[in-house]
Amino acid sequence: MLDPKMINPQFTEALSEKWINYALNHSEPIPEILTDLERETHQKILQPRMLSGPLQGRLLSIIAHLVNPQIIIEIGTFTGYATLCLAEGLQEKGVIHTIDINEELVPIQERFFNKSTYRDQIKRHLGSALKILPKLSDPYDLAFIDADKVNYDAYFELLLPKMKKGGLILSDNVLWSGKVIEKANPKDESTIALQHFNEKLKNDPRVKTVLLPFRDGLTLSWVR
């Protein structure tokens, strides 16, 4: 096995960028509304890297098409990029519920959701997902967790009873910029929470799980 310490970081970064560009150039074109949303997010929003981005967005779209969900639940809307990608796979009368606690993001969410083909299928919820999720009783076909990492396990436990058998739960950022493979600082609550979460999903008999080293890590958990 190659020792990662022997690899020049600049080389791996450049190589990664080349592969990402190649992958994007050999995937379906990005819808114009998503290109505009990505541009505006980078122009107006702090920490724009929280955006799912083009390649992950196409993966989310493909997954949603494969599941062909009637109902999707998303925890963590941000500016709505992933929301729109997931909505592409909805059934004709399907809906996606998306929850975010940041009121400042509402204007950009509303503007792009209203411009989209899926404006009548997107149901926004503003507030704490821990408080909102118990009030939503619909059985979900597909779930996407992409919010504060400390509460990933709590979100998962709230979602699981509401998932249809054979449904799929996606968990984003589970590699956490590589921090999860190192010994965590005792004060780093997010890294510690993700380490426990990843270990739990691996051993949870209620789901079949695979962690993909894609972007910042994406876990797929199929509900038994």
KOLGU-941698 format. One line per 2 residues: their letters; for each residue x, y, z of N, C-alpha, C, O, CB. Coordinates in steps of 0.05 Angstrom, whole numbers, plus 5000, padded with zeros to 4 digits. Atoms other than C-alpha are relative to their C-alpha. Glycine has a CB too. Layout:
<sites>
A	X,Y,Z,X,Y,Z,X,Y,Z,X,Y,Z,X,Y,Z | ...
</sites>
This chain:
<sites>
ML	5017,4976,5000,5000,5000,5000,5018,5025,5000,5037,5026,5015,4981,5000,5024 | 4985,4975,5002,5026,5069,4982,4996,5017,5024,4974,5022,5033,4993,5015,4975
DP	5001,4982,4977,5043,5113,5041,4990,5028,4991,5004,5040,4975,5028,5002,5015 | 5010,4974,5008,5000,5176,5034,5020,5023,5005,5019,5043,4991,4974,5006,5015
KM	4981,4978,4994,5057,5217,5065,5021,5003,4977,5034,5024,4976,5014,4993,5026 | 4981,4999,5022,5099,5201,5003,4989,5014,4976,5003,5020,4956,5009,4972,4992
IN	5013,4988,5023,5049,5234,4956,5001,5030,5003,4994,5041,5024,4971,4990,4997 | 4999,4971,5001,5059,5307,4937,4971,5011,5001,4956,5004,4982,5015,5010,4976
PQ	5028,4990,4998,4994,5343,4960,4992,5016,4975,4969,5015,4967,4997,5017,5025 | 5007,4984,5024,4998,5391,4900,4994,4982,4976,4977,4989,4960,5023,5020,4994
FT	5005,5019,5021,5002,5332,4853,4972,4988,5002,4957,4986,4982,5021,4979,4999 | 5025,5014,4996,4942,5297,4883,4977,5020,4996,4956,5012,4986,4998,4988,5028
EA	5021,4980,5004,4902,5362,4884,4995,5005,4970,4972,5007,4961,5007,5026,5014 | 5002,4995,5029,4917,5375,4810,4987,4976,4986,4971,4979,4969,5027,5006,4988
LS	5010,5025,5012,4903,5302,4792,4970,4998,5005,4954,4991,4988,5014,4976,5011 | 5028,5001,4992,4837,5304,4830,4984,5019,4983,4962,5012,4973,4996,5007,5030
EK	5015,4980,5016,4816,5368,4793,4998,4991,4971,4977,4995,4959,5015,5027,5002 | 5002,5009,5027,4833,5337,4726,4979,4978,4997,4964,4977,4978,5028,4989,4991
WI	5019,5021,5002,4792,5275,4741,4971,5010,5003,4953,5001,4989,5006,4979,5022 | 5027,4988,4996,4733,5317,4766,4991,5013,4974,4968,5010,4966,5000,5020,5023
NY	5007,4986,5025,4735,5359,4702,4994,4979,4978,4975,4983,4963,5022,5018,4991 | 5006,5021,5020,4739,5296,4660,4973,4987,5005,4958,4983,4986,5022,4978,5001
AL	5026,5013,4993,4680,5265,4697,4977,5019,4992,4957,5010,4981,4999,4994,5029 | 5021,4981,5007,4639,5328,4688,4996,5002,4970,4973,5004,4961,5006,5028,5012
NH	5002,4998,5029,4655,5332,4614,4989,4975,4987,4981,4975,4964,5028,5005,4989 | 5011,5025,5011,4631,5260,4606,4975,4992,5015,4968,4968,5015,5021,4978,5001
SE	5026,5004,4987,4567,5267,4646,4980,5018,4986,4987,5034,4970,5001,5006,5031 | 5020,4983,5013,4501,5297,4626,5004,5029,5006,5015,5036,5028,4972,4990,5008
PI	4996,4971,4995,4500,5373,4620,4985,5009,5025,4964,4998,5032,4989,5016,4976 | 5012,4989,4976,4485,5412,4683,4977,5019,4992,4981,5037,4976,5021,5015,5017
PE	5022,4981,5006,4416,5446,4680,5008,5029,5006,5022,5034,5025,4975,4992,5017 | 4992,4972,4998,4422,5521,4671,4993,5012,5028,5008,5028,5039,4987,5016,4978
IL	5008,4989,4975,4384,5536,4735,5020,4993,5022,5024,5009,5041,4972,4990,5008 | 4980,5008,4980,4436,5497,4776,5026,5015,4996,5040,5022,5016,5005,4970,4998
TD	4976,4984,5005,4494,5533,4742,4996,5028,5011,5015,5039,5023,5006,5001,4970 | 5006,4973,4989,4461,5600,4760,5000,5000,5030,5010,5018,5043,4973,5010,4989
LE	5001,5002,4971,4449,5577,4831,5028,4997,5012,5034,5009,5032,4982,4976,5009 | 4972,5003,4990,4521,5554,4840,5015,5026,4999,5029,5033,5017,5014,4979,4983
RE	4987,4974,5003,4546,5621,4814,4991,5019,5021,5008,5032,5034,4995,5012,4972 | 5010,4981,4980,4501,5661,4860,5008,4992,5028,5014,5009,5045,4969,5002,4998
TH	4991,5009,4973,4519,5618,4920,5029,5009,5005,5035,5018,5027,4998,4969,5002 | 4972,4992,4997,4593,5632,4908,5003,5031,5003,5021,5040,5015,5017,4990,4977
QK	4999,4971,5000,4579,5706,4899,4990,5012,5026,5000,5032,5036,4985,5012,4977 | 5015,4987,4978,4533,5719,4959,5001,4985,5026,4993,4997,5047,4973,5003,4991
IL	5003,5016,4976,4539,5663,5010,5027,4993,5012,5046,4985,4998,4984,4974,4995 | 4976,5009,4987,4593,5649,5062,5002,4970,4999,4981,4956,4999,5000,5010,5030
QP	4994,5029,5002,4624,5580,5058,4985,4987,4977,4969,4968,4981,4992,4986,5026 | 5014,5012,5023,4599,5565,4987,5007,4971,4995,4993,4957,4980,5006,5016,4976
RM	4992,5028,5005,4637,5499,4989,4980,4980,5013,4981,4956,5007,5028,4995,5012 | 5021,5017,4989,4577,5472,5029,4981,4991,4978,4965,4973,4983,4986,5014,5023
LS	5017,5007,5022,4541,5469,4962,5007,4972,4990,5031,4964,4990,5003,5020,4976 | 4994,5027,5010,4534,5398,4935,5018,5000,4976,5035,4982,4974,4973,4986,4994
GP	4983,4998,5024,4565,5418,4869,4991,4983,4977,4974,4965,4981,5028,4992,5008 | 5009,5012,5025,4557,5394,4797,5001,4970,4999,4981,4957,4993,5015,5011,4978
LQ	4997,5029,5003,4584,5323,4800,4983,4985,5021,4970,4966,5014,5030,4992,5003 | 5017,5012,4980,4551,5305,4866,4971,5004,4994,4954,4987,4999,5007,5010,5028
GR	5028,4995,5007,4488,5338,4842,4990,4981,4979,4967,4972,4980,4997,5028,4989 | 5009,5020,5020,4486,5292,4781,4997,4973,5012,4979,4957,5004,5021,4999,4976
LL	5003,5026,4987,4497,5232,4826,4974,4999,5016,4960,4979,5015,5024,4995,5019 | 5026,4999,4985,4439,5254,4871,4977,4997,4981,4957,4984,4988,4999,5026,5016
SI	5021,5002,5019,4396,5262,4810,4996,4971,4990,4973,4961,4988,5005,5019,4976 | 5001,5028,5010,4413,5192,4784,4988,4982,5022,4971,4965,5016,5028,4990,4992
IA	5010,5017,4978,4400,5161,4853,4970,5005,5003,4954,4986,5006,5014,5007,5026 | 5028,4994,4998,4333,5197,4857,4984,4988,4977,4962,4978,4981,4995,5031,5000
HL	5014,5013,5023,4314,5172,4787,4998,4970,5005,4977,4958,4998,5015,5006,4974 | 5001,5029,4995,4332,5101,4808,4979,4992,5021,4965,4973,5018,5028,4990,5009
VN	5020,5005,4979,4290,5105,4871,4972,5007,4991,4953,4995,4999,5007,5015,5025 | 5026,4990,5010,4235,5143,4835,4980,5005,5023,4959,4993,5024,4987,4980,4979
PQ	5015,4996,4975,4208,5169,4901,4974,5015,4997,4971,5033,4980,5017,5013,5020 | 5024,4984,4997,4139,5193,4918,5005,5022,5020,4995,5045,5017,4976,4982,5010
II	4994,4980,4980,4165,5229,4979,5030,4999,5008,5040,4978,5014,4982,4996,5025 | 4972,4997,4992,4236,5254,4995,5001,5019,5024,4985,5038,5026,5018,5012,4977
IE	4995,4982,4978,4260,5285,5060,5030,5008,4999,5047,4991,4997,4992,4987,5028 | 4972,4989,5000,4322,5330,5061,5004,5016,5025,4989,5034,5032,5005,5017,4974
IG	4993,4985,4976,4355,5355,5125,5024,5016,4994,5046,5006,4992,5005,4980,5025 | 4978,4982,5008,4397,5415,5108,4996,5009,4972,5006,4996,4953,5027,4987,5004
TF	5006,4990,5027,4374,5457,5049,5023,5015,4988,5028,5013,4964,4975,5017,5001 | 4980,4980,5009,4430,5508,5045,4987,5018,4979,4966,5029,4985,5026,4986,4989
TG	5013,4982,5021,4416,5546,4980,4981,4984,4982,4969,4996,4964,5021,5014,4984 | 5020,5015,5015,4375,5489,4950,5011,4985,4976,4995,4974,4961,4980,5018,4991
YA	4989,5014,5023,4423,5458,4900,4993,4971,5000,4982,4960,4981,5031,5003,4999 | 5007,5028,4998,4415,5387,4924,4970,4995,4999,4961,4975,4988,5012,4988,5026
TL	5029,5002,5001,4341,5398,4933,4990,4998,4972,4974,4980,4965,4987,5024,5014 | 5009,5000,5028,4332,5413,4860,5010,4975,4985,4996,4964,4968,5011,5025,4985
CL	4990,5025,5012,4376,5354,4840,4984,4976,5007,4977,4960,4990,5030,4996,5008 | 5016,5023,4991,4337,5305,4882,4972,5001,4988,4960,4981,4982,4999,5000,5031
AE	5027,4997,5011,4271,5334,4857,4997,4990,4972,4975,4983,4963,4992,5029,5001 | 5001,5009,5028,4290,5313,4786,4989,4971,4998,4978,4964,4978,5028,5002,4988
GL	5008,5028,5001,4275,5241,4805,4973,4994,5011,4964,4971,5012,5020,4983,5014 | 5026,5004,4987,4207,5252,4838,4980,4989,4980,4981,4994,4956,4990,5026,5011
QE	5023,5008,5016,4145,5218,4813,4984,5025,4993,4988,5046,5004,4982,4979,5015 | 5015,4977,5010,4096,5263,4776,4987,5016,5022,4987,5041,5021,4980,4991,4979
KG	5014,4987,4978,4057,5279,4839,5016,4998,5027,5004,5001,5048,4972,4989,5004 | 4983,5003,4976,4115,5269,4887,5007,5027,5013,5004,5048,5000,5025,4985,4994
VI	4992,4976,4986,4140,5319,4938,5027,4996,5014,5034,4973,5021,4978,5009,5021 | 4975,5000,4984,4206,5336,4972,4997,5020,5023,4992,5043,5019,5025,5006,4983
HT	5000,4983,4976,4206,5363,5043,5029,5007,5006,5046,4989,5008,4986,4986,5025 | 4973,4992,4994,4268,5403,5058,5001,5019,5024,4985,5038,5026,5013,5014,4976
ID	5000,4986,4974,4287,5430,5127,5027,5015,5003,5048,5003,4998,4996,4980,5023 | 4975,4985,4994,4337,5485,5144,4994,5020,5022,4971,5030,5024,5011,5014,4975
IN	5004,4982,4977,4347,5528,5206,5008,5029,4994,5002,5046,5010,5015,4989,5024 | 4989,4974,5006,4380,5587,5172,4981,5018,4984,4976,5014,4960,5026,4997,4984
EE	5020,4983,5013,4329,5641,5157,5012,5018,4979,4998,5027,4960,4986,5018,5022 | 4988,4982,5020,4379,5683,5118,5002,4988,4972,5005,5002,4953,5028,5008,5010
LV	4999,5014,5026,4380,5631,5063,4974,4998,4985,4973,4991,4962,5011,4972,5004 | 5027,5003,5011,4305,5633,5051,4997,5015,4973,4986,5004,4955,4980,5010,5019
PI	5004,4986,5025,4306,5688,4997,5012,4987,4975,4998,4985,4955,5012,5028,5002 | 4987,5013,5023,4355,5652,4951,4986,4973,4995,4983,4965,4972,5030,4996,5005
QE	5014,5025,5004,4319,5585,4963,4974,5006,4985,4968,4993,4965,4994,4987,5027 | 5026,4995,5012,4251,5615,4946,5003,5009,4971,4987,5000,4954,4986,5022,5016
RF	4997,4990,5027,4276,5651,4884,5006,4977,4980,4994,4976,4959,5022,5021,4999 | 4993,5022,5018,4307,5589,4853,4980,4978,5000,4975,4966,4979,5028,4989,5007
FN	5022,5020,5000,4253,5541,4875,4977,5009,4983,4965,4993,4968,4990,4994,5029 | 5022,4990,5016,4201,5586,4844,5005,5001,4970,4987,5000,4954,4992,5028,5010
KS	4992,5000,5028,4240,5588,4779,5001,4972,4989,5001,4969,4964,5027,5013,4997 | 4996,5027,5009,4245,5513,4776,4974,4986,4991,4952,4995,4997,5013,4983,5022
TY	5022,5016,5008,4200,5461,4745,4986,4987,5024,4963,4978,5021,5009,4978,4980 | 5010,5015,4977,4190,5431,4814,4989,5018,5022,4986,5009,5045,5022,4982,5012
RD	5008,4981,4979,4164,5493,4850,4977,4991,5017,4975,4997,5041,4994,5027,4988 | 5024,5009,4985,4098,5461,4869,5005,4973,5015,4988,4964,5030,4977,4996,4980
QI	4994,5025,4987,4132,5397,4893,5020,5003,5023,5025,4984,5038,5012,4981,4980 | 4981,4995,4978,4181,5429,4942,4986,5013,5023,4974,5034,5021,5023,5018,4990
KR	5012,4990,4975,4157,5439,5013,5022,5007,5019,5036,4990,5030,4981,4978,5013 | 4979,4990,4983,4203,5482,5054,4991,5001,5030,4968,5007,5035,5010,5028,4992
HL	5005,4999,4972,4207,5478,5130,5023,5015,5013,5046,5007,5010,4996,4971,5013 | 4980,4984,4987,4244,5531,5171,5001,4994,5030,4980,4997,5043,4996,5030,4994
GS	4998,5005,4972,4270,5512,5239,5018,4976,5006,5031,4966,4988,4973,4995,5012 | 4984,5023,4992,4304,5456,5278,4988,4974,4989,4964,4968,4994,5002,4999,5030
AL	5009,5026,5010,4299,5388,5243,4992,4982,5022,4974,4965,5019,5021,4987,4983 | 5007,5017,4977,4297,5355,5311,4972,5005,5010,4959,4987,5021,5020,5005,5023
KI	5028,4993,4992,4231,5391,5325,4980,4995,4977,4957,4989,4982,4999,5029,5009 | 5018,5002,5024,4202,5388,5254,4995,4971,4992,4973,4964,4986,5012,5016,4977
LP	5002,5028,5009,4216,5315,5237,4978,4984,5015,4962,4970,5002,5026,4986,5004 | 5021,5016,4986,4170,5286,5292,4972,5008,4991,4953,4993,4994,5002,5004,5029
KL	5027,4990,5009,4112,5328,5263,4993,4991,4972,4970,4993,4963,4999,5030,5002 | 5005,5009,5027,4120,5299,5193,4995,4970,5001,5012,4954,5010,5024,5007,4982
SD	5007,5029,4997,4085,5232,5187,5001,4984,4974,4995,4961,4974,4972,4999,5011 | 5000,5014,5025,4094,5215,5114,5021,4978,4999,5043,4982,5010,5004,5020,4977
PY	4979,5020,5004,4131,5150,5097,5018,5009,4977,5008,5016,4955,4988,4972,4994 | 4981,4989,5020,4194,5169,5058,5013,4978,4984,5019,4956,4995,5021,5017,5014
DL	4986,5018,5017,4225,5134,4999,5030,5005,5000,5047,4987,4997,4989,5001,4972 | 4972,4991,5002,4290,5174,5000,5005,5022,5020,4988,5041,5023,5006,5009,4971
AF	4992,4979,4981,4325,5216,5053,5028,5009,4995,5045,4993,4987,4996,4990,5029 | 4973,4989,5004,4386,5261,5049,5007,5017,5025,4994,5037,5030,5001,5018,4974
ID	4991,4986,4976,4422,5283,5113,5025,5016,4993,5045,5005,4985,5006,4980,5023 | 4978,4982,5006,4467,5343,5102,4999,5025,5017,4997,5047,5006,5001,5007,4969
AD	5003,4978,4982,4463,5387,5163,5023,4999,5021,5044,4988,5015,4972,5000,5014 | 4980,5000,4979,4501,5396,5229,5008,4971,5007,4991,4954,5012,4991,5015,5025
KV	4989,5027,4997,4545,5335,5240,4995,4988,5028,4992,4964,5030,5029,4999,4994 | 5004,5010,4973,4535,5330,5315,4974,4985,5003,4972,4967,5020,5001,5024,5020
NY	5027,5012,4997,4462,5311,5305,4994,4978,4979,4971,4970,4976,4979,5021,4999 | 5006,5020,5021,4471,5260,5248,4986,4975,5011,4967,4966,5000,5026,4992,4987
DA	5012,5024,4989,4455,5201,5293,4971,5005,5009,4954,4988,5005,5016,4991,5025 | 5028,4994,4992,4393,5236,5321,4982,5002,4976,4959,4993,4976,5000,5027,5016
YF	5016,4998,5024,4369,5253,5251,4994,4972,4989,4971,4966,4981,5014,5017,4979 | 5004,5027,5011,4380,5181,5229,4979,4984,5016,4962,4971,5004,5027,4985,5001
EL	5019,5015,4983,4341,5153,5288,4971,5011,4996,4952,4996,4999,5008,5002,5029 | 5027,4989,5005,4283,5201,5274,4989,4992,4972,4965,4988,4969,5001,5030,5003
LL	5008,5007,5027,4283,5184,5200,4992,4971,4996,4973,4964,4983,5022,5007,4981 | 5002,5028,5006,4289,5109,5202,4971,4989,5004,4962,4974,4986,5018,4984,5018
PK	5027,5011,4998,4219,5094,5230,4980,5011,4979,4959,5000,4975,4989,5006,5028 | 5018,4987,5020,4189,5140,5177,5007,4991,4971,4994,4999,4952,5002,5030,5002
MK	4992,5008,5026,4225,5106,5119,4984,4975,4991,4978,4958,5008,5030,4993,4999 | 5012,5024,5012,4191,5056,5073,5021,4977,5000,5045,4983,4997,4988,5005,4972
KG	4982,5023,5004,4222,4986,5072,5011,5001,4972,4996,5004,4953,4985,4973,5006 | 4988,4998,5027,4271,4987,5015,5007,5029,4993,5018,5034,4972,4983,4989,4979
GL	4993,4972,5005,4280,5062,5022,5030,5005,5004,5044,4987,5012,4984,5018,5019 | 4972,4995,5000,4347,5096,5019,5006,5026,5016,4993,5047,5011,5011,5003,4971
IL	4991,4977,4984,4381,5144,5069,5028,5007,4991,5046,4990,4993,4999,4995,5030 | 4974,4991,5008,4439,5185,5042,5011,5019,5022,4996,5036,5033,4999,5016,4973
SD	4987,4983,4979,4488,5218,5092,5025,5012,4987,5043,4998,4978,5007,4983,5025 | 4978,4986,5014,4536,5271,5065,5022,5008,5020,5018,5010,5044,4989,5025,4986
NV	4976,4990,4985,4605,5294,5089,5010,4981,5021,5020,4990,5042,4993,5027,5013 | 4992,5020,4979,4619,5230,5127,5030,4995,5002,5039,4982,5021,4986,4974,4995
LW	4971,5002,4997,4694,5234,5113,5011,5025,5013,5033,5025,5024,5013,4996,4972 | 4994,4976,4985,4696,5305,5140,5028,5010,4995,5044,5013,5013,4996,4996,5030
SG	4973,4991,5009,4757,5327,5100,5022,4982,5010,5045,4991,5015,5005,5029,5010 | 4980,5020,4991,4793,5264,5123,5005,4999,5030,5021,4983,5039,5026,5006,4987
KV	4996,5000,4971,4788,5280,5197,4991,4975,5014,5001,4968,5035,4985,5024,5012 | 5011,5023,4987,4749,5217,5212,5020,4977,5002,5016,4958,5019,4975,4990,4986
IE	4981,5022,4998,4809,5172,5200,5023,5005,5019,5040,4988,5024,5012,4995,4972 | 4980,4993,4980,4852,5208,5251,4988,5001,5028,4964,5001,5031,5013,5028,4993
KA	5009,4997,4973,4848,5211,5326,4989,5028,5004,5003,5047,5000,5023,4993,5021 | 5013,4974,4999,4799,5267,5340,5008,5015,5025,5013,5004,5047,4970,4996,5000
NP	4996,4982,4977,4813,5326,5385,4975,4997,5018,4952,4998,5008,5004,5030,4992 | 5023,5003,4982,4768,5316,5447,4979,5022,4998,4956,5018,5005,5009,4997,5028
KD	5018,4978,5003,4738,5384,5433,4986,5002,4973,4969,5019,4969,5015,5026,5005 | 5011,4999,5028,4722,5369,5360,4974,4982,5000,4976,4959,4992,5021,4990,4979
ES	5025,5016,4997,4649,5347,5370,4991,4989,4973,4980,4967,4972,4979,5018,5012 | 5010,5009,5026,4633,5342,5296,5015,4975,4990,5003,4956,4981,5003,5022,4979
TI	4985,5024,5008,4690,5294,5280,4994,4976,5016,4990,4954,5006,5030,5006,5001 | 5006,5022,4982,4676,5251,5340,4972,4989,4994,4968,4964,4993,5001,5009,5030
AL	5027,5008,5006,4602,5249,5323,4999,4984,4974,4985,4963,4972,4981,5024,4998 | 4999,5014,5026,4617,5227,5251,5014,4973,5002,5006,4954,4989,5013,5017,4979
QH	4986,5025,4996,4666,5174,5274,4981,4979,5012,4980,4956,5004,5024,5003,5018 | 5020,5018,4987,4612,5144,5319,4978,4992,4980,4969,4969,4979,4988,5013,5025
FN	5021,5005,5020,4560,5151,5264,5008,4980,4979,4993,4962,4973,4991,5027,4987 | 4991,5019,5021,4601,5116,5211,5003,4972,5011,4996,4953,4997,5027,5010,4989
EK	4997,5026,4988,4617,5059,5258,4973,4987,5006,4969,4963,5002,5016,5001,5026 | 5026,5010,4993,4545,5053,5279,4986,4989,4974,4974,4967,4975,4983,5022,5012
LK	5014,5008,5025,4518,5049,5207,5012,4974,4989,4998,4957,4978,5001,5022,4979 | 4987,5024,5009,4569,4996,5190,4989,4975,5013,4986,4954,5001,5030,5002,5004
ND	5009,5023,4985,4542,4951,5244,4970,4999,5006,4961,4981,5020,5014,5000,5027 | 5029,4999,4995,4468,4970,5244,4985,4979,4984,4985,4981,4959,4990,5029,4994
PR	5014,5021,5015,4426,4909,5225,4975,5009,4986,4964,4995,4970,4993,4977,5019 | 5025,4990,5012,4368,4953,5205,5005,5010,4971,4985,5015,4957,4989,5022,5017
VK	4994,4989,5027,4404,4977,5142,5024,4985,4988,5040,4973,5002,5007,5031,5002 | 4976,5009,5015,4454,4955,5089,5014,5026,4992,5002,5043,4979,4993,4981,4975
TV	4987,4974,5003,4507,5009,5085,5026,4997,4984,5041,4978,4987,5006,5012,5026 | 4974,4997,5013,4564,5029,5038,5008,5029,5002,4992,5047,4996,4999,4990,4970
LL	4989,4973,4998,4608,5090,5049,5017,5004,4975,5037,4990,4971,5016,5004,5026 | 4986,4994,5025,4632,5119,4983,5020,5023,5005,5013,5044,5016,4981,5008,4978
PF	4980,4979,4997,4698,5159,4984,4997,5020,4977,5016,5025,4962,5028,4989,5000 | 5007,4982,5022,4664,5208,4936,4998,5028,5012,4983,5033,5031,4973,4991,4987
RD	5000,4973,4990,4678,5282,4947,5008,5000,5029,5030,4992,5036,4973,5015,4995 | 4994,5000,4971,4674,5290,5023,4988,4976,5014,4984,4977,5038,4991,5026,5013
GL	5011,5025,4989,4644,5221,5033,4969,5001,4999,4956,5019,5008,5009,4997,5029 | 5029,5003,5002,4573,5198,5018,4992,4971,5008,5002,4952,4995,4990,5007,4972
TL	5009,5027,4991,4540,5140,5055,4972,4994,4989,4954,5011,4991,5001,4997,5031 | 5026,5010,5008,4482,5100,5025,4992,4978,5019,5006,4958,5022,5001,4990,4970
SW	5011,5020,4981,4440,5062,5075,4973,4991,4990,4954,5007,4990,4998,5011,5029 | 5025,5012,5010,4386,5016,5047,4985,4988,5023,4996,4972,5038,5006,4978,4978
VR	5016,5008,4978,4330,5004,5095,4989,4972,4996,4975,4967,4976,4976,5019,5005 | 5008,5028,5002,4317,4930,5107,4970,4997,5005,4959,4975,5004,5016,4982,5019
</sites>
